[in-house]
Amino acid sequence: MLLSVMAGALHVVSGLAYWAESAGNPIVQALGVAGGNIEGKDVRFGEALSTLWAVFTTGASSGSVNSMHDSYTPLGRLVLRPRKSSSSPSSCATPGG
């Protein structure tokens, strides 16, 4: 039961992240550049597979990447890093560890 709930949540999150990345940036689209957000992603994989890989490796905590997570749209980054908070002590950089 738990595995099916986790798999369902992972599929919903990957769909949301793909939607955010394929929609692109409205400011860039206003300049006449059509298409989704391909910045920071390997052209061989495109938006769909890069987003799927990013969501699944974030969910599994494997650490492998095929795209730069900082290049994702704000909603895409939110999906990739839901547990990070600027107010939590664990997310603050401290010298020496």
N, C-alpha and C positions, 0 to 999 in steps of 0.2 A: 504494500500500500504506500509506504513512504517513498519507495523508489519511483513509483508512478507519479506521485505528487511532485517530486523533484524533477523528473523528466518533463512533466507538463509545464512547470515553471520555467525550466530552461528553454523550452520551445517558445513559450510566450515572450520571454525576454529576448531571444534571438530574433524573433519576428519584429519586435519593437525596435531593436537596434538596426536591423536591416532597413526598416521603413525610414528611420531617421537618416541613415546614410544615403539611401537611394533618393530621398527627397532633395538632398543638397542644401546649400546655403542660399536663402532667398536674396541676400545682398549680392552675392556673386551672380545669381540668375538675373537680377535686375540689370546687370552690366552686359547681358547678352550671352553669357556662358551657360549652355544647356547641359544637363546631365546631373548626376549625383556627385557626392563628395569622394573623389578619387585620390585626394592629397594624402600622402603618407602610406598608400596602399600599393602593393605589388601589382603591376598591370596584368601579370599572368593570372592572378587570382580574381581580380576585380572587387567590386563592392560586396557582392553576396558571399563569396567564400572567405574573404578577409574578415567580414563581420561575424560570420559563423565561427571561424577559428578563434577570433578574439573572445567571443562570448563563451565558447566551450572551454578554452584554456583558462579563462578567468574563473569559471565555475568549478573547474577541476584543480585549480591552483598549480598547474604544471609549469608555468612560467615561460612557455614558448610563445613566440610572437611571429607573425608574418606581416604585421602592419604596425605603424606607430600609433599608440593609443591616444597620444596628445593631439593627433591630427583629426580625430573623430569630431563630429558635431557635438554640441553641448548635451543633447539628449542621448546620443550614442555613448558619450563618456559617462553619463549618469548611470546608464545600464551596465557599463563595464565595471564601474567602481561604486556599487551601492553602499558599501560599508565604510567608505572613507568620509570623514567629517573633519572640517577644519578646527572644530572645537574639541575634538578628542585628543587626549595627550599622546596617544600612540601614533598619530599622524604628524606630530610636530618633529622637525629635525632637531636633534640635540647633538652637540659636539661629543664625540667619543662613543656614540652608540645610540 
